[in-house]
């Protein structure tokens, strides 16, 4: 058997930064090839230049490094996607089809595709949204993820490419700044709180959305990718649940550390996006197939976010 060699596209983003570190811990630094549109070096290691929309360059890298797994994270996210809809569709789908074709040609063992709760639209039940709900997304990002799920299922069914996928809720993490998603407020708010700055939220205070802490999101990804092949019964994408909360609830949690933290609410176009997404997620299929279960609740997230951001910015520890 080939030794595991992992390629990550879009590794400089919020999820990519955390997942890159976890994969290095799992397989070793030399086994992980991290790529992005901008080459750079950070505390985790070196990120190489790769445009995933260029199939020949992607294939060359996979072949030269004898890649066995691809984690395809490169994408334009939901809020930015509504500003650049045609570019979002072109980049998100073209890069994913390139990954699938390269995986087929080079016999890559496993491929990971990050989907999103953005695949759900007006037709889906908003409470405990099920794995099998009808998908009619109302954002270009959601449309691209819905189509991406079907392409993954197609390549598994027709060519045997071992594609695995998760529908992430909003992801909260301290590893890097957010990258243009509708749920980014739940990351930005902690950066403002630790600096004792007033925060302006672009969602209404009672708009609840499904969320997940980065550590849980990364753990879910690795548990899915290391599960035996016969356990993976969903080849579009698995629902995963962390917890659901509103801006008002996250503010209440933060005020346990910063009682004077002030927030204004000025809803913008992202409010309409959020209103078409689920309030909560049913992830029974992931629980059944590969024993998924989240660990972090809201106050756990607040404690971790505040503690880690204070360390990074060298600010006094909040008791």
Secondary structure, DSSP 8 states (H G I E B T S, - for coil): -----EEEESTTSHHHHHHHHHHHHHH-GGGEEEEESS-EE-SS-EEEE--TT-HHHHHHHHHHTT--EEEE-----HHHHHHSHHHHHHHHHHHHHHHHHHHHHTT-SEEEEEEEGGG--TTS-SSSB-TT-----SSHHHHHHHHHHHHHHHHHHHH---EEEEEE-EEE-SSS---S-TTTHHHHHHHHHHTT--EEESS-TT--EEEEEHHHHHHHHHHHHHS-GGG---SS-EE---EEE-HHHHHHHHTTT-TT--EEE---HHHHHHHTS-SSB--HHHHHHH-------HHHHHHHHHHHHHHHTT-----
